[in-house]
């Protein structure tokens, strides 16, 4: 051997002759396994007419070569992709994270893959167009069905299944999953009133969203059921974010006669109330009682732990995935609108207050 040259082993020659993973085709798999292309195709499609030992050989070769069937090719073969699409406002929000968890649990347990898209920051009009274009482009080609979380659009240009989680509109052209938002707030307001609170502030959710509308209606009717007059000064418009929650809480706490309790339309807003209270040297619950809505992980970790309305967010995601798979498989739905029950989770952020009349006795 000439000095400076590299020796080449037989295995290296074989490896060199192999196509790269990116260029490996079904023909390469068939040739290496010593079977026909149609046999490989039947294994890929889980047909039961291939001998077990032959199928095992083909799968071993597929793994060794790193072959992956193309989603589009799979779609052409079977008219399905085995993929569920998920369109979300963002990937970091606690509500969104729990929805994704519920969706992925169902999808994974039922043999589907999940493809998620986040909208990032866009104005409402841009979001409507983006959602509609994305659904039209993906559904039926890349995905078999799509779940849209808090959709901005009311209609989508697709003949394939679309399911919404917490839609803007009460009436949509597609099935939707929502929590019993109204009843959840009714229960929370009743709880605060039973503790003696009469001046209860409320920070609303994002305007136009069905969950926000129903939660505000629950607040108004909850007051009315106890004979408490509605005071518009005790209501501030929020947007489901912590930063806005801080500003709204400061507005309420700056009133000449501030509320003794504040209910926030979601947990993230309630965390903003905590932040505002701390900056004012107010103690929760000694000086201010606080209630949230969602029952996110953070609600149990904050100090003191937050009393909140649990809307079973993971269950909403699971149910949305279950519905979209039913539609993909052609199964009938019992209802277009599917409600997940809420429940009040009592922790340490609220306290009993002494009625004024007791001081006079």
Secondary structure, 3 states (H helix, E strand, C coil): CCCCCCCCCHHHHHHHHCCCHHHCCHHHHHHHHCCCHHHHHHHHCCCCCCCHHHHHHHHHHHHHHCCCCCHHHHHHHHCCCCEEEEEECCCCCHHHHHHHHHHHHHHHHCCCEEEEEECCCCCHHHHHHHHHHHHHHHECCCECEEEEECCCCCCCCCCCEEEEECCCCCCCCCEEEEECHHHHHHHHHHHHHHCCCCCEEEECCCCCCHHHHHHHHHHHHHHHHCCCCCCHHHEECCCCCHHHHHHHHHHHHCCCCCCCEEEECCHHHHHHHHHHHHHCCCCCCCCCEEEEEECCHHHHHCCCCCEEEECCHHHHHHHHHHHHHHHHCCCCCCCCEEEECCEEECCCCCCCCCCHHHHHC
